[in-house]
Amino acid sequence: MLNFKFILFYGMKKLAIAFCLVPLLQFGQSLHQFVNPMIGTGGHGHTFPGATAPFGMVQLSPDTRVDGSWDGCSGYHHSDPVIYGFSHTHLNGTGCSDFGDIMLMPTMGNPSLNPKEYASSFSHANEHAAAGYYAVKLDKDEIGVRLTTSTRVGFHEYSFPKAGQANIVLDLNHRDKLLQGEVRIIDSKTIEVLRRSEAWARDQYVFARIEFSKPMTVSGVNNNGVAPPKVSEKFFSGTVLAISFSADVADGESIKVKVALSPTGYDGAKRNMQEIKDWDFDAVKNKVQQDWDRVLSKITITTSNKDELAVFYTAMYHTMVQPNIAQDVDGKYRGRDNKIHTAKGFDYYSVFSLWDTFRAAHPLYTLIDKKRTADFINTFLAQYEQGGRLPVWELASNETDCMIGYHSVSVIADAMAKGITGFDYKKAYQAAKHSAMLDHLGLDAYKKRGFIAIDDEHESVSKTLEYAYDDWCIAQMALMLNQEKDYQYFMRRSQSWKNVFDPTARFMRPKRNGGWDKPFDPREVNNNFTEGNSWQYSFFVPQDIPGMINAYGGQALFQAKLDEMFTAPSQTTGREQADITGLIGQYAHGNEPSHHMAYLYSYVGNVPETSRRVNYILKEFYKNTPDGLIGNEDCGQMSAWYVLSAIGLYDVTPGNDSWLSIPPYFDAKINFEDGTSVTITKDKPGDERIGSKPVKTTAKFVSRPIVVVPVIKAGRKTFKGGMSVVIEQGLRDPNSSASELFYRLGDSGGFSRYEAPLHITDSGRIHAFAMVSGVSSDTISASFFRRPNDFTIELKSTYNKQYHAGGPDGLLDGIHGTENWRKGDWQGYQSQDFEAVIDMQQPHDVTQLSATFLQDSRSWILMPSKVEYYLSDDNQNFRLVGSTTNSLDPKSTENEIRAFGVMVDKTRARYVKIKAYNFGKLAEWHQGFGGDAFIFVDEIQIK
């Protein structure tokens, strides 16, 4: 073992690491000493610096934020000056806040249960973070804190610099909403705790057993139980619960605390405590760091650059922080049905950020962690059996349904393609098909007509593209299992990307009412894409890269489009999206949809350009500093991209049995679980099937290209008098003849060949399909409405460009928005009142006035506080004829639509004015406290 000494210290603005440099292979099992957990704790990395074991249940770390702010999702941000306490669960780089369970904080003197009073300032100069270890000196009372952990047990050591009363505060209201809290006093050195909470995970259970190294007494209680609490009681429960435990200490005395977690119950926590049997802090620390050495040694690199070593091994570390083991030592776990089950033949895990991690993290696991990959998939199958479907974004036995796609099928297909065993292929295949055949989240429209439109579902383009890739994965599973009918069906669905590719604009575009949505700006971030814009999604066809290249016009034009993306101005338009960072032109490395794009140059024979782009990203976007990640870590995905790219490998198409290989940034050695190894060098890059044992299949199925749906073009959805409608061919297969187009007016009768623009004068629906060589496309439809009147509207307020509902006339078109406001049928006004004047063109007798509003408080959309209606004969002198106030609680988290209407004594007038008063600044109870609320309005009705 090398005697490797280092000093880790932090100044106010920079990090320094000093150590002796020797050739890497001499380090043997000391690779943990290169890990710098501070990387990603600043900027938008959202990582935490505390102690954890590889894939451990416990992440014991300081919390510097309790407000749920975006850059505080992990509980810690490097810019913060105050520590509130040390909790046992944390998320690794997510964009939503949760965890922070079982928070302890040491203090001295008279104990306080007020977070603002028990919190302490601290200095980074007195802070030390390493793999499996964290230490800090709290400025208040100069208490020294050391933390380490086993897989399921957190270990604290608090050193008190002076004699007096030492306190340890347990606050169950820390960060999340407490649904149920319990504390049981077993004896003077042991307590049991239940924290059932709601945040991102709507119903999370954490049981804990806490053991103190010396007797403690309850010295303070804050509890809203049925009776005023007494410190002499042995049981406390409620939705407000904080307790201080106190003991007298001598000068320099330490108190140690062990906290065992369990998702199943008190007995599970007691059994899990067996992982740390005594009170030897350094022995536990050494053991967990040996565990880190073992997993980090799966890939070793050759470099003498200390920053490169820190960046690489911290990236490896971050890929192994989550998912987390979620079963007790006896295999018991809490399932998706909220019942207790026992894992048989596999280990059960939690925290699956699959929209992120299917791209690089899970492919990395197929290379270096095959057994755990099988465990992950067996976990997916258990969740399918208990929860009714495969996980999307599972968190603590809760399905959050965050993000899109059903990317667990990518993980399964990739494992099967690479020959990983240890799970039931047929059961996995059935579970994958089940996820793809559901009728939610736009899948019903996608199955029916081959794409999702704005009219169907928000994020329609991204969902179409990602569903198509997932369907290709299922087709590959069908191929391996010799299921030809399913293979043909899912291969057809996998080509759905062609239905949202505009061959004229050469971008993936949203569709509305059968045609392309207008206006279109590929830089615009809006609700048609998931955390991105058209630039960042127009290259997501990993399942059919040759077809994508042809769609762009061939290799030269495809490379020119890639070049254009990388060299375009880096400004985006539309919604401000904090996730879109690390821009090179419109390439955004700080968010996952861009991660494969630099590798696409290789598919047109330009490997040097791939290498140039990849090496630039490796050098410029990953640094050995707290803000050393260019975007959210996202449960290891950002770091997995680095690890694979640094050794010259990337899986552009998970579900395929091969890797894309380029010259590595580092010479590296991969040590496989079976004891074999392979060396990758710049002179000898990795083999495309490195680490894989592809499934052998005799099936030789051939899929046919789909016929792309036509495009219905018209001025708008509503019209006055009459309107012309044009039907055009969509993307054309270069190897096929031109398509014939057919249409039908109305919902019954036969189809006619389309030969010239259609002229419509009445409300109705147009259906259309394309045909090539006797093969038809899916049938699409468009609905058009003749306006019931010739009213016009003048907006006195300015709507947000993201939420225009088709312009001013969208408020009078007779089309009502749904609760899914992201589909674009509502007009949104932020930080202003809504005011408009309707000109009825001639005087009318008015008896009733109403306008419809929507509330989604979590999205900052709140009902107006009051709505007023005025009438006028001359558009100058208005008289108030009625008003109505809001009765819906702004704290309600359910999406709700309400009409604000008034009855009017029959009054003759030509002009109607409506004024809706904005809620104003978001209140302190709101997570966006201090922000400006939106008003969302749709249909204004006059009778």
SULQUICOR-V176450 format. One line per field, one symbol per residue. phi: phi as a letter, one per 20 degrees, with the letter a starting at -180 (. if undefined). burial: # if it has 9 or more other C-alpha atoms within 8 Angstrom, else .. A space follows every 50 residues. Layout:
BEGIN
phi: ???
burial: ???
END
This chain:
BEGIN
phi: .feddbcdbcefcbdcccafecggfffledfffefdfffnedldfmecef ebeglffdcebfddccemfffdgenccfeeecdercddcbednedceamn eledbebcnffcdegfeefcfbcffdcbcbfmbbbbdfffmlfecccbad fccecdcdddfbfqeeccedceefmefeebcccdeebfcbcccdcdccbf efbddcdbddddfbfccfdaccbdffcgfcfefdbcbqdcbbcddcbfce gnfdddcdcedbedrffffffffffcecdeffffffffffffgfffffcd cdadeffffffffffggffdebfdgccffenfbeefemdeccfdnbdecb mdefgeeffcffgfffedbfffgffgfffgfffffednaffdbeblmdee lfmcncfffffffffffemfdobegfffffffffffdfddlnffffffcn addgfeaflffffgffffffffgfffffffdmdfffgfffffffefgffd eefeflbfcfdclncffcfccfefebeecelacfgedfdecfebfgffff feooffffffffgfffdfgefddnffcffecmfcmdfcffcfgefeffff gffdndfgfgfffffffgeedccebgeedfbgflloffffgfgfffdncb dfcgoeecdedcgffdfbcddefenebbddcfecffffdfmdcgfecefc fcddffefffdedbfafdbdmbbecddcfegdffedffeedcbbenebne edfecbgeddccfrcddbbdcclnddefedbbdccegfbdfccdeeddff gfcdlnogffecemdefdfefffnededcdlafdbbcddembfcedcbcb bdcccbffdmecfffbcdcccbecmcddcfdrbbdfdeffefeefbdced ccecggceaddcdccdefgnfffffefegnfefeddccedccc
burial: .......###....#.#.....##..######.################# ################.##.#######....##############.#### ########..###....#######.##############.########## ##########################.#########..###########. #############..#.########...#......############.## ################.######.##....#..##..#######.##### ####...#####################..######...#..#...#### ####################..############.##.############ ...#################..#....##.######.....######.## ####.#########################..##.############.## ###..############.....################..#...#..### #####.###..#.####......#....#################.#### ##...##.###.###.##..############################## ##.###################......####..##..##.#.##..... ......########..###..############.....########.... ...#.....#..##########...############...###.#.#.## .####..######...#...####################..######## #######..##############....#.######.........#.#..# ##.#..#.###########.##...##.#..#########...
END
